[in-house]
Amino acid sequence: MSSSLGVQFRITSFGESHGPCIGVVVDGCPAGVNLAVADVQRDLDRRKAGDQPGATPRREPDAVRFLSGVFEGHTTGAPIAMVIDNVNTESTAYTRFARTPRPGHADYPASVKYNGLNDPRGGGRFSGRITAGFVMAGAVARQVLLNLGVRVDAHTVAIAGIEAPPCDAGFVHDRRQFNSLSCCDDASARLMADAIETARMQGDSVGGVVECVVLGLPPGVGEPVFAGIEGEVARAVLSIPAVKGIEFGAGFDLCRKPGSAANDPFGVDGGTIVTTKNDCGGVLGGLSTGMPLVLRAAFKPTPSIAVEQQTVDLALKTEARLTIGGRHDACIVPRAVVVVESMVCCVLCDLALQAGFIPRVV
């Protein structure tokens, strides 16, 4: 398995959905960064199932513990190990999926690859539960990026085909105070919540889109050609279970425009080089331009649904019908907002260290 990401700011994820714990090791974090349990817990609490519409009834405290790398409120330069305990697991519903794999899940290809030796409980390493480790690592990266004046915020822009109107980049940071969906538009959020509840009542699920906006990123971050910002961020965000697509700036809409409309003209604002629009999303040639980095991640609907689905009996090699029980989200998008932020933070922290924008001792 490939469980590590990054070059200088390197994270290694461990743990399974129904194992003893979920954890992450962060290696390469600069020494001297202010870091408290509360800094990590704040983001973990945003990811936890709570008052979000359609959230799983599985409730975990997700109380983070530092095992190493932090002393008297600051990082030491040593590897930072963090864990949360799994205390509310119910594995009996998953035993039959080894024989009748769930549509939309990794049950079948994982069983083939690991010859049935992988942990199937709750999806094991293929569960969204492992993203708690991503969030812990991202919280550390976020604290490092603050020293560079970089702010990373995400928000929900679509659920079940309901799209919120565009939101000013500077407003995204405040979206959490408005509704539990982390959507900047309250009216859209209410429609989204209704759609999630309808799906839940029908035993179904819905997907959506999360947009992430990065402010304060200096020009020149990125390592072209094979480690440009877009490629590295895409790799990390696509590692989030259920993400099936990613675009930067205007994304696919750019292919419908002529170059004269697609290009972002340069200008000067108070002595600073800027672009007069930002359809390229703050990236040119794999390098940051100094404009806001803007990206969107598409999440498929949660595949564990109560609606009867077709599958196969792997032992008999025959088709079968499957109804999935257990505790699952009707929509993971609201809880995934902080996960997208976290993966973007980890990548940008790593690239900024590689480019020399962040010192090894803060």
Secondary structure, DSSP 8 states (H G I E B T S, - for coil): ---EE-SSSEEEEEE-TTSSEEEEEEES--BT-B--HHHHHHHHHHHSSSSSTT--S-------EEEESEETTEE-SS-EEEEEE------GGGGGGGTS--TTSSHHHHHHHTTT-S--GGGGGGSGGGHHHHHHHHHHHHHHHHTTT-EEEEEEEEETTEE-----GGGGGGGGGT-TT--S-HHHHHHHHHHHHHHHHTT----EEEEEEEES--TT-SBTTTB-HHHHHHHHHTTSTTEEEEEETTGGGGGGS-HHHHS--EEEETTEEEES--TTTTEETTEE-SS-EEEEEEE---S--SS-EEEEETTTTEEEEE---S---S--HHHHHHHHHHHHHHHHHHHHHHTTSS-SB-
